[in-house]
Amino acid sequence: MKTVCRENSCTGCMACVDACGKNAVKIVDSLRAYNAVIDESQCINCNACIRVCPQNNKAQLNAPVQWYQGWAKENSIREKSSSGGIASAISVNFVKSGGYVCSCVYENGRFVFRITDNINELRNFTGSKYVKSNPEGIYKCIKKLLTQGKKVLFIGLPCQVAAVKSFTGERYSKELYTVDLICHGSPSPELLEKFLKDYDYSLNNAESISFRKKTDFRLSVSPIVENLKGIQDPYTFAFIKGLDYTENCYSCPYAQKSRVGDITLGDAWGSDLPEEEQNAGISLVLVQNDKGRTLLDNVTLLDIDFDKAAEANHQLRHPSDVPRERELFFSLINDGKSFSYAFSRCYPKVYIKQRIKRLLIKLKIKKP
């Protein structure tokens, strides 16, 4: 198997797929790792895929020059967002200024990237997605707009930001604005499908999906999977524990203070602001350069202690640790066991506790 980057280190950014003019590259998902595999019968050895891969060519990282906690000034934007709504506020302003915004959406059972200059379509970008997304095809769209002199704002994971910068090159960097999101890691969407299979359900049938409502982390898939408030489902718990990320996430080169985007957004965990503000959602904002500063017009920004913020966001210090239960989890999954069963074997006490809690809440014996 000939791969674009080192075996099992692929981030799934898909830049190599877009770069190949012969359709010789495909992403192979083994659940525990991605690999960008080259079909040597189609390959002409131009090395375009290897050159564009951020795992082969490290992106430039810059230390933040400013850091804040804050939220969107418009309450309706803040209310609908997972955190403080700053990404949405920035996007609205960017489109109003004549630019295009590109980010991840859930669409027809898939987590893909779309690009728009329509303010009404920006609502599709709202919300956290705790699963690997697929940017295939979007790099060509972004580069085409940049060659036409259009401004483009790209919002994505650090590995995806590195990929779009590598794909478009230095020539168009002036019109490309980037926001990297603080990321703890991401699992294959096939694992989400496996979890939904426990409900005899599939993403293809899902009208909408939500991974989080402010500080309430639980998976809800309309119209059938609605986890009770106060209950943490196995998929969400596994994600938070870092149990099921792909291999590359545990050695992520972007999990540090220096960042790849013009600005970085995440949650301001550990904020010392009143509980009422925290419940409404507070974003953490790191600004790496002057271009990033220009994006922050229509948001409320307050000072924050960086060390305290980094302590609550370990990805600003180091990648996620590999849980000792991970090997057992994937061994059971590969043996054909269900997601919930594999989880229950890894965390039996948690699994039993949540099932009892669910029953007590349903019987109204316990409050969420």
Secondary structure as UniProt FT lines:
FT   TURN            7..8
FT   HELIX           15..19
FT   TURN            21..22
FT   STRAND          25..29
FT   STRAND          34..38
FT   TURN            40..42
FT   HELIX           48..52
FT   TURN            54..56
FT   STRAND          66..72
FT   HELIX           75..80
FT   HELIX           86..96
FT   TURN            97..98
FT   STRAND          100..107
FT   TURN            108..109
FT   STRAND          110..116
FT   HELIX           119..125
FT   TURN            136..137
FT   HELIX           138..147
FT   TURN            148..149
FT   STRAND          152..156
FT   HELIX           158..168
FT   HELIX           170..175
FT   STRAND          176..181
FT   HELIX           189..197
FT   TURN            198..200
FT   HELIX           203..205
FT   STRAND          208..213
FT   TURN            214..215
FT   STRAND          216..222
FT   TURN            223..224
FT   STRAND          225..226
FT   TURN            229..230
FT   HELIX           234..241
FT   HELIX           247..251
FT   TURN            253..254
FT   STRAND          263..267
FT   TURN            269..270
FT   HELIX           275..280
FT   STRAND          283..287
FT   HELIX           290..293
FT   TURN            294..295
FT   STRAND          299..303
FT   HELIX           306..312
FT   HELIX           314..316
FT   TURN            324..325
FT   HELIX           326..334
FT   TURN            335..336
FT   HELIX           339..346
FT   HELIX           348..362
FT   TURN            363..364
//
